């Protein structure tokens, strides 16, 4: 068999470099937005971001456009980009959707999940329970390690539902909810001593659908209530 020559042009190389840069900038900005390192409604000046990352304007614009598609950034004519707003109305809408979607996915996981799902859920909870929730005594300094195992726990809860769409939507709602959880964290209102995750895990593994979904809804509602109190305190 003859080797097929592949021609790589300078434009191809430049395009891949720009795409890589844009992805790196996107990942950093996305994390900054979710954790409130970039505050809600804050302006995102393309030139300033270009200087921060030491890149041209094009990769920054591409990263901001991707974030805009995820509703983490908003764009207005002649005014550029800014971090998406946080509001009580959006909080209620988001957590209502999250409770609805995750309750459905958890119900289906309990009803159709196999032993492998149960094992993964138990392992995810074990890792979560062994990871310190915060990096400071007042719970205001975030722990990226805990945030990652926390995310994996909530993924594991719904992973047995058998629906790729439900799992993906659940993940999107989780990440949108992180902004509000960080609002409560920064206001010192996190529930660091409460282990609601264990109660949810126990009910799910016991195949008690009604109790598990009720506990999950209550878990989300408490987070929403703390975030709402924190938002009210800022206004």
Buried (B, 14 or more C-beta within 10 A) or exposed (E): EEEEEEEEEEEEEEEEEBEEBBBBBBEBBBBBBBBBEBEBEBEBBBEEBBEEBEBEEBBBBBBBBBBBEBEBBBEEEEEBBBBBEBEEEBBEEBBEBBBEBBBBBBBBBBEEBEEEBBEBBBEBBEBBEEBEBBEEEEBBEBBEEBBEBBBBBBBBBBBBBBBEEBBEBBBBBBBBBBBBBBBBBBBEBBBEEEEBBEBBBBBBBEEBBEBBBBBBBBBBBBBBBBBBEBBEEEE
